[in-house]
Amino acid sequence: MKKAFVLAALIGLSSVAYAQEQTKTEKAVEETKSDARKAKRELKKDAKKAGDDIEDGAEKVGDGIEKGAKKTKRGADKAYDATKKEAKEVRDDVKKKVDDK
């Protein structure tokens, strides 16, 4: 009888110890999951900020390119007009010389 009681007590204590160990493990797993969720949120937030910064930078580059293109177009138009004017003057000059002969 004593042996059965001692054996039952040992089984009961070992199952309590196992359950307590299981609880510690579950708690550690839950803490790890919680930390992982926090890290995931931080990564998402950082990625969003980086994406926004990249988008802002790209818009500034695009604006700069458009501004440069407008300046280049104005310069090209001026050069074209000057060339056209010069060609007209040369044509008129040649025509005058041909008419004079």
N, CA, C and O atoms as a GROMACS GRO file, in nm:
protein
  404
    1MET      N    1   0.081  -0.118   0.000
    1MET     CA    2   0.000   0.000   0.000
    1MET      C    3   0.087   0.126   0.000
    1MET      O    4   0.062   0.223  -0.072
    2LYS      N    5   0.189   0.121   0.084
    2LYS     CA    6   0.279   0.234   0.089
    2LYS      C    7   0.345   0.256  -0.046
    2LYS      O    8   0.362   0.369  -0.092
    3LYS      N    9   0.383   0.145  -0.109
    3LYS     CA   10   0.449   0.156  -0.239
    3LYS      C   11   0.355   0.218  -0.342
    3LYS      O   12   0.398   0.300  -0.423
    4ALA      N   13   0.230   0.180  -0.339
    4ALA     CA   14   0.133   0.234  -0.433
    4ALA      C   15   0.113   0.383  -0.408
    4ALA      O   16   0.102   0.462  -0.502
    5PHE      N   17   0.107   0.420  -0.282
    5PHE     CA   18   0.088   0.561  -0.247
    5PHE      C   19   0.209   0.643  -0.291
    5PHE      O   20   0.194   0.750  -0.349
    6VAL      N   21   0.330   0.592  -0.264
    6VAL     CA   22   0.453   0.662  -0.304
    6VAL      C   23   0.460   0.671  -0.456
    6VAL      O   24   0.495   0.775  -0.512
    7LEU      N   25   0.427   0.561  -0.522
    7LEU     CA   26   0.429   0.560  -0.668
    7LEU      C   27   0.328   0.661  -0.724
    7LEU      O   28   0.359   0.731  -0.820
    8ALA      N   29   0.211   0.668  -0.668
    8ALA     CA   30   0.108   0.764  -0.712
    8ALA      C   31   0.154   0.906  -0.686
    8ALA      O   32   0.132   0.995  -0.769
    9ALA      N   33   0.219   0.929  -0.572
    9ALA     CA   34   0.268   1.063  -0.540
    9ALA      C   35   0.376   1.104  -0.639
    9ALA      O   36   0.376   1.219  -0.686
   10LEU      N   37   0.466   1.013  -0.673
   10LEU     CA   38   0.572   1.044  -0.770
   10LEU      C   39   0.514   1.074  -0.907
   10LEU      O   40   0.558   1.167  -0.975
   11ILE      N   41   0.416   0.995  -0.947
   11ILE     CA   42   0.352   1.019  -1.076
   11ILE      C   43   0.282   1.155  -1.074
   11ILE      O   44   0.290   1.230  -1.172
   12GLY      N   45   0.215   1.186  -0.966
   12GLY     CA   46   0.145   1.314  -0.954
   12GLY      C   47   0.243   1.430  -0.957
   12GLY      O   48   0.218   1.530  -1.025
   13LEU      N   49   0.353   1.419  -0.884
   13LEU     CA   50   0.453   1.526  -0.881
   13LEU      C   51   0.522   1.542  -1.016
   13LEU      O   52   0.548   1.654  -1.061
   14SER      N   53   0.551   1.428  -1.078
   14SER     CA   54   0.618   1.440  -1.208
   14SER      C   55   0.526   1.504  -1.313
   14SER      O   56   0.572   1.580  -1.398
   15SER      N   57   0.397   1.472  -1.306
   15SER     CA   58   0.305   1.534  -1.403
   15SER      C   59   0.288   1.682  -1.373
   15SER      O   60   0.274   1.762  -1.466
   16VAL      N   61   0.289   1.722  -1.246
   16VAL     CA   62   0.283   1.864  -1.210
   16VAL      C   63   0.409   1.934  -1.258
   16VAL      O   64   0.402   2.043  -1.314
   17ALA      N   65   0.524   1.871  -1.237
   17ALA     CA   66   0.650   1.930  -1.281
   17ALA      C   67   0.652   1.942  -1.433
   17ALA      O   68   0.697   2.043  -1.488
   18TYR      N   69   0.601   1.839  -1.501
   18TYR     CA   70   0.595   1.842  -1.647
   18TYR      C   71   0.501   1.954  -1.694
   18TYR      O   72   0.532   2.027  -1.789
   19ALA      N   73   0.388   1.967  -1.628
   19ALA     CA   74   0.292   2.071  -1.664
   19ALA      C   75   0.352   2.209  -1.640
   19ALA      O   76   0.331   2.301  -1.719
   20GLN      N   77   0.427   2.222  -1.530
   20GLN     CA   78   0.490   2.351  -1.502
   20GLN      C   79   0.596   2.381  -1.608
   20GLN      O   80   0.608   2.494  -1.654
   21GLU      N   81   0.672   2.280  -1.646
   21GLU     CA   82   0.772   2.296  -1.750
   21GLU      C   83   0.705   2.332  -1.882
   21GLU      O   84   0.755   2.417  -1.957
   22GLN      N   85   0.594   2.270  -1.911
   22GLN     CA   86   0.517   2.298  -2.032
   22GLN      C   87   0.471   2.443  -2.031
   22GLN      O   88   0.475   2.511  -2.134
   23THR      N   89   0.428   2.491  -1.916
   23THR     CA   90   0.382   2.629  -1.904
   23THR      C   91   0.497   2.725  -1.929
   23THR      O   92   0.478   2.827  -1.996
   24LYS      N   93   0.615   2.697  -1.877
   24LYS     CA   94   0.732   2.783  -1.900
   24LYS      C   95   0.767   2.785  -2.048
   24LYS      O   96   0.800   2.890  -2.104
   25THR      N   97   0.759   2.670  -2.111
   25THR     CA   98   0.789   2.661  -2.254
   25THR      C   99   0.688   2.741  -2.334
   25THR      O  100   0.723   2.816  -2.425
   26GLU      N  101   0.561   2.724  -2.300
   26GLU     CA  102   0.456   2.798  -2.371
   26GLU      C  103   0.474   2.948  -2.352
   26GLU      O  104   0.453   3.026  -2.445
   27LYS      N  105   0.514   2.988  -2.231
   27LYS     CA  106   0.535   3.130  -2.203
   27LYS      C  107   0.652   3.182  -2.288
   27LYS      O  108   0.643   3.291  -2.345
   28ALA      N  109   0.760   3.105  -2.296
   28ALA     CA  110   0.874   3.146  -2.376
   28ALA      C  111   0.837   3.155  -2.524
   28ALA      O  112   0.879   3.248  -2.594
   29VAL      N  113   0.758   3.059  -2.571
   29VAL     CA  114   0.714   3.061  -2.710
   29VAL      C  115   0.628   3.184  -2.736
   29VAL      O  116   0.642   3.250  -2.839
   30GLU      N  117   0.539   3.214  -2.644
   30GLU     CA  118   0.451   3.330  -2.661
   30GLU      C  119   0.531   3.460  -2.660
   30GLU      O  120   0.502   3.551  -2.738
   31GLU      N  121   0.632   3.470  -2.574
   31GLU     CA  122   0.717   3.589  -2.572
   31GLU      C  123   0.793   3.603  -2.704
   31GLU      O  124   0.807   3.713  -2.758
   32THR      N  125   0.842   3.491  -2.756
   32THR     CA  126   0.914   3.494  -2.883
   32THR      C  127   0.823   3.538  -2.995
   32THR      O  128   0.862   3.617  -3.081
   33LYS      N  129   0.701   3.487  -2.996
   33LYS     CA  130   0.604   3.527  -3.099
   33LYS      C  131   0.573   3.676  -3.088
   33LYS      O  132   0.563   3.746  -3.188
   34SER      N  133   0.558   3.724  -2.964
   34SER     CA  134   0.529   3.865  -2.942
   34SER      C  135   0.644   3.952  -2.993
   34SER      O  136   0.621   4.054  -3.059
   35ASP      N  137   0.767   3.912  -2.962
   35ASP     CA  138   0.883   3.986  -3.010
   35ASP      C  139   0.890   3.985  -3.162
   35ASP      O  140   0.926   4.085  -3.224
   36ALA      N  141   0.856   3.872  -3.221
   36ALA     CA  142   0.857   3.862  -3.368
   36ALA      C  143   0.753   3.955  -3.429
   36ALA      O  144   0.779   4.018  -3.532
   37ARG      N  145   0.636   3.964  -3.368
   37ARG     CA  146   0.531   4.054  -3.419
   37ARG      C  147   0.578   4.200  -3.411
   37ARG      O  148   0.556   4.278  -3.504
   38LYS      N  149   0.642   4.235  -3.298
   38LYS     CA  150   0.692   4.372  -3.282
   38LYS      C  151   0.798   4.402  -3.388
   38LYS      O  152   0.797   4.509  -3.449
   39ALA      N  153   0.888   4.307  -3.409
   39ALA     CA  154   0.993   4.327  -3.509
   39ALA      C  155   0.932   4.341  -3.648
   39ALA      O  156   0.978   4.424  -3.728
   40LYS      N  157   0.831   4.263  -3.677
   40LYS     CA  158   0.764   4.270  -3.808
   40LYS      C  159   0.700   4.408  -3.828
   40LYS      O  160   0.710   4.466  -3.936
   41ARG      N  161   0.635   4.459  -3.722
   41ARG     CA  162   0.574   4.592  -3.733
   41ARG      C  163   0.679   4.700  -3.757
   41ARG      O  164   0.660   4.790  -3.839
   42GLU      N  165   0.792   4.689  -3.685
   42GLU     CA  166   0.899   4.787  -3.702
   42GLU      C  167   0.957   4.780  -3.843
   42GLU      O  168   0.984   4.883  -3.905
   43LEU      N  169   0.976   4.659  -3.894
   43LEU     CA  170   1.028   4.644  -4.029
   43LEU      C  171   0.932   4.703  -4.133
   43LEU      O  172   0.975   4.770  -4.227
   44LYS      N  173   0.803   4.679  -4.114
   44LYS     CA  174   0.705   4.735  -4.207
   44LYS      C  175   0.709   4.888  -4.204
   44LYS      O  176   0.705   4.954  -4.307
   45LYS      N  177   0.717   4.943  -4.081
   45LYS     CA  178   0.720   5.088  -4.068
   45LYS      C  179   0.846   5.145  -4.133
   45LYS      O  180   0.840   5.245  -4.204
   46ASP      N  181   0.961   5.080  -4.109
   46ASP     CA  182   1.086   5.127  -4.168
   46ASP      C  183   1.082   5.115  -4.320
   46ASP      O  184   1.130   5.203  -4.391
   47ALA      N  185   1.026   5.006  -4.370
   47ALA     CA  186   1.017   4.986  -4.514
   47ALA      C  187   0.927   5.091  -4.577
   47ALA      O  188   0.956   5.141  -4.686
   48LYS      N  189   0.817   5.124  -4.511
   48LYS     CA  190   0.726   5.226  -4.563
   48LYS      C  191   0.796   5.361  -4.568
   48LYS      O  192   0.784   5.434  -4.667
   49LYS      N  193   0.870   5.394  -4.462
   49LYS     CA  194   0.943   5.522  -4.458
   49LYS      C  195   1.047   5.526  -4.570
   49LYS      O  196   1.061   5.626  -4.640
   50ALA      N  197   1.120   5.416  -4.587
   50ALA     CA  198   1.221   5.411  -4.693
   50ALA      C  199   1.155   5.425  -4.830
   50ALA      O  200   1.206   5.496  -4.917
   51GLY      N  201   1.041   5.359  -4.849
   51GLY     CA  202   0.970   5.370  -4.976
   51GLY      C  203   0.923   5.512  -5.002
   51GLY      O  204   0.932   5.562  -5.114
   52ASP      N  205   0.872   5.578  -4.897
   52ASP     CA  206   0.828   5.717  -4.912
   52ASP      C  207   0.946   5.808  -4.947
   52ASP      O  208   0.934   5.896  -5.032
   53ASP      N  209   1.060   5.786  -4.879
   53ASP     CA  210   1.178   5.868  -4.907
   53ASP      C  211   1.227   5.847  -5.050
   53ASP      O  212   1.267   5.942  -5.117
   54ILE      N  213   1.224   5.722  -5.096
   54ILE     CA  214   1.266   5.693  -5.233
   54ILE      C  215   1.172   5.760  -5.332
   54ILE      O  216   1.216   5.816  -5.432
   55GLU      N  217   1.043   5.754  -5.304
   55GLU     CA  218   0.945   5.817  -5.393
   55GLU      C  219   0.966   5.968  -5.399
   55GLU      O  220   0.960   6.027  -5.506
   56ASP      N  221   0.989   6.030  -5.282
   56ASP     CA  222   1.015   6.174  -5.280
   56ASP      C  223   1.140   6.209  -5.361
   56ASP      O  224   1.141   6.305  -5.437
   57GLY      N  225   1.244   6.129  -5.343
   57GLY     CA  226   1.367   6.153  -5.418
   57GLY      C  227   1.346   6.138  -5.567
   57GLY      O  228   1.397   6.218  -5.646
   58ALA      N  229   1.271   6.037  -5.607
   58ALA     CA  230   1.243   6.016  -5.749
   58ALA      C  231   1.164   6.132  -5.807
   58ALA      O  232   1.188   6.174  -5.920
   59GLU      N  233   1.070   6.184  -5.730
   59GLU     CA  234   0.992   6.299  -5.778
   59GLU      C  235   1.082   6.421  -5.795
   59GLU      O  236   1.067   6.496  -5.892
   60LYS      N  237   1.175   6.442  -5.702
   60LYS     CA  238   1.267   6.556  -5.714
   60LYS      C  239   1.356   6.540  -5.837
   60LYS      O  240   1.382   6.637  -5.909
   61VAL      N  241   1.404   6.418  -5.860
   61VAL     CA  242   1.486   6.393  -5.978
   61VAL      C  243   1.404   6.419  -6.105
   61VAL      O  244   1.453   6.482  -6.199
   62GLY      N  245   1.280   6.371  -6.107
   62GLY     CA  246   1.194   6.393  -6.222
   62GLY      C  247   1.169   6.541  -6.248
   62GLY      O  248   1.171   6.587  -6.362
   63ASP      N  249   1.146   6.617  -6.140
   63ASP     CA  250   1.125   6.761  -6.155
   63ASP      C  251   1.250   6.828  -6.211
   63ASP      O  252   1.242   6.916  -6.297
   64GLY      N  253   1.367   6.785  -6.162
   64GLY     CA  254   1.492   6.842  -6.212
   64GLY      C  255   1.514   6.811  -6.359
   64GLY      O  256   1.562   6.896  -6.434
   65ILE      N  257   1.479   6.690  -6.399
   65ILE     CA  258   1.494   6.652  -6.540
   65ILE      C  259   1.402   6.735  -6.628
   65ILE      O  260   1.442   6.782  -6.734
   66GLU      N  261   1.278   6.753  -6.583
   66GLU     CA  262   1.183   6.834  -6.660
   66GLU      C  263   1.233   6.978  -6.673
   66GLU      O  264   1.223   7.038  -6.780
   67LYS      N  265   1.286   7.032  -6.564
   67LYS     CA  266   1.336   7.169  -6.566
   67LYS      C  267   1.454   7.179  -6.664
   67LYS      O  268   1.463   7.274  -6.742
   68GLY      N  269   1.544   7.081  -6.658
   68GLY     CA  270   1.658   7.080  -6.750
   68GLY      C  271   1.613   7.066  -6.895
   68GLY      O  272   1.670   7.129  -6.984
   69ALA      N  273   1.511   6.983  -6.918
   69ALA     CA  274   1.461   6.965  -7.055
   69ALA      C  275   1.401   7.095  -7.108
   69ALA      O  276   1.419   7.129  -7.225
   70LYS      N  277   1.330   7.168  -7.022
   70LYS     CA  278   1.272   7.296  -7.065
   70LYS      C  279   1.382   7.395  -7.101
   70LYS      O  280   1.373   7.465  -7.202
   71LYS      N  281   1.488   7.401  -7.018
   71LYS     CA  282   1.598   7.493  -7.047
   71LYS      C  283   1.667   7.453  -7.178
   71LYS      O  284   1.701   7.539  -7.259
   72THR      N  285   1.687   7.324  -7.196
   72THR     CA  286   1.751   7.276  -7.318
   72THR      C  287   1.666   7.310  -7.440
   72THR      O  288   1.718   7.350  -7.544
   73LYS      N  289   1.534   7.293  -7.427
   73LYS     CA  290   1.445   7.325  -7.539
   73LYS      C  291   1.452   7.473  -7.574
   73LYS      O  292   1.456   7.511  -7.691
   74ARG      N  293   1.453   7.557  -7.470
   74ARG     CA  294   1.463   7.702  -7.497
   74ARG      C  295   1.594   7.733  -7.570
   74ARG      O  296   1.596   7.811  -7.665
   75GLY      N  297   1.703   7.673  -7.524
   75GLY     CA  298   1.832   7.696  -7.589
   75GLY      C  299   1.832   7.645  -7.732
   75GLY      O  300   1.885   7.710  -7.822
   76ALA      N  301   1.774   7.528  -7.752
   76ALA     CA  302   1.768   7.471  -7.887
   76ALA      C  303   1.681   7.557  -7.978
   76ALA      O  304   1.715   7.579  -8.094
   77ASP      N  305   1.570   7.606  -7.925
   77ASP     CA  306   1.483   7.694  -8.005
   77ASP      C  307   1.556   7.822  -8.045
   77ASP      O  308   1.545   7.868  -8.158
   78LYS      N  309   1.630   7.878  -7.950
   78LYS     CA  310   1.706   8.000  -7.981
   78LYS      C  311   1.811   7.971  -8.089
   78LYS      O  312   1.828   8.049  -8.183
   79ALA      N  313   1.881   7.859  -8.074
   79ALA     CA  314   1.982   7.824  -8.173
   79ALA      C  315   1.919   7.800  -8.309
   79ALA      O  316   1.974   7.841  -8.411
   80TYR      N  317   1.803   7.734  -8.312
   80TYR     CA  318   1.732   7.708  -8.438
   80TYR      C  319   1.691   7.839  -8.503
   80TYR      O  320   1.710   7.860  -8.623
   81ASP      N  321   1.634   7.928  -8.422
   81ASP     CA  322   1.591   8.057  -8.477
   81ASP      C  323   1.710   8.137  -8.531
   81ASP      O  324   1.701   8.199  -8.636
   82ALA      N  325   1.821   8.135  -8.457
   82ALA     CA  326   1.940   8.207  -8.502
   82ALA      C  327   1.994   8.146  -8.631
   82ALA      O  328   2.034   8.219  -8.722
   83THR      N  329   1.994   8.013  -8.640
   83THR     CA  330   2.042   7.946  -8.762
   83THR      C  331   1.951   7.977  -8.879
   83THR      O  332   1.997   8.002  -8.990
   84LYS      N  333   1.820   7.976  -8.854
   84LYS     CA  334   1.723   8.006  -8.960
   84LYS      C  335   1.742   8.150  -9.008
   84LYS      O  336   1.737   8.177  -9.128
   85LYS      N  337   1.764   8.242  -8.916
   85LYS     CA  338   1.784   8.382  -8.952
   85LYS      C  339   1.913   8.397  -9.033
   85LYS      O  340   1.916   8.469  -9.133
   86GLU      N  341   2.019   8.329  -8.989
   86GLU     CA  342   2.147   8.336  -9.059
   86GLU      C  343   2.134   8.278  -9.200
   86GLU      O  344   2.187   8.334  -9.296
   87ALA      N  345   2.063   8.165  -9.211
   87ALA     CA  346   2.044   8.103  -9.342
   87ALA      C  347   1.966   8.195  -9.435
   87ALA      O  348   1.996   8.203  -9.554
   88LYS      N  349   1.867   8.263  -9.381
   88LYS     CA  350   1.788   8.355  -9.463
   88LYS      C  351   1.874   8.471  -9.511
   88LYS      O  352   1.865   8.513  -9.626
   89GLU      N  353   1.959   8.521  -9.421
   89GLU     CA  354   2.048   8.631  -9.461
   89GLU      C  355   2.145   8.586  -9.569
   89GLU      O  356   2.170   8.659  -9.665
   90VAL      N  357   2.200   8.465  -9.552
   90VAL     CA  358   2.293   8.413  -9.655
   90VAL      C  359   2.219   8.393  -9.786
   90VAL      O  360   2.272   8.427  -9.892
   91ARG      N  361   2.099   8.340  -9.782
   91ARG     CA  362   2.020   8.319  -9.903
   91ARG      C  363   1.994   8.452  -9.973
   91ARG      O  364   2.011   8.465 -10.094
   92ASP      N  365   1.952   8.550  -9.893
   92ASP     CA  366   1.925   8.682  -9.952
   92ASP      C  367   2.052   8.742 -10.011
   92ASP      O  368   2.049   8.807 -10.116
   93ASP      N  369   2.164   8.721  -9.943
   93ASP     CA  370   2.292   8.774  -9.990
   93ASP      C  371   2.332   8.707 -10.122
   93ASP      O  372   2.377   8.774 -10.215
   94VAL      N  373   2.316   8.573 -10.128
   94VAL     CA  374   2.348   8.501 -10.251
   94VAL      C  375   2.256   8.543 -10.362
   94VAL      O  376   2.300   8.564 -10.475
   95LYS      N  377   2.128   8.556 -10.332
   95LYS     CA  378   2.030   8.596 -10.433
   95LYS      C  379   2.062   8.736 -10.486
   95LYS      O  380   2.048   8.762 -10.605
   96LYS      N  381   2.104   8.825 -10.398
   96LYS     CA  382   2.138   8.962 -10.440
   96LYS      C  383   2.260   8.960 -10.531
   96LYS      O  384   2.266   9.033 -10.630
   97LYS      N  385   2.358   8.876 -10.496
   97LYS     CA  386   2.480   8.869 -10.579
   97LYS      C  387   2.449   8.808 -10.715
   97LYS      O  388   2.505   8.851 -10.817
   98VAL      N  389   2.360   8.709 -10.718
   98VAL     CA  390   2.325   8.645 -10.844
   98VAL      C  391   2.245   8.745 -10.931
   98VAL      O  392   2.264   8.752 -11.052
   99ASP      N  393   2.156   8.820 -10.866
   99ASP     CA  394   2.076   8.919 -10.941
   99ASP      C  395   2.162   9.033 -10.994
   99ASP      O  396   2.133   9.090 -11.100
  100ASP      N  397   2.269   9.065 -10.921
  100ASP     CA  398   2.356   9.176 -10.962
  100ASP      C  399   2.440   9.138 -11.084
  100ASP      O  400   2.484   9.229 -11.155
  101LYS      N  401   2.463   9.017 -11.112
  101LYS     CA  402   2.548   8.977 -11.225
  101LYS      C  403   2.474   8.975 -11.352
  101LYS      O  404   2.532   8.943 -11.456
   0.00000   0.00000   0.00000
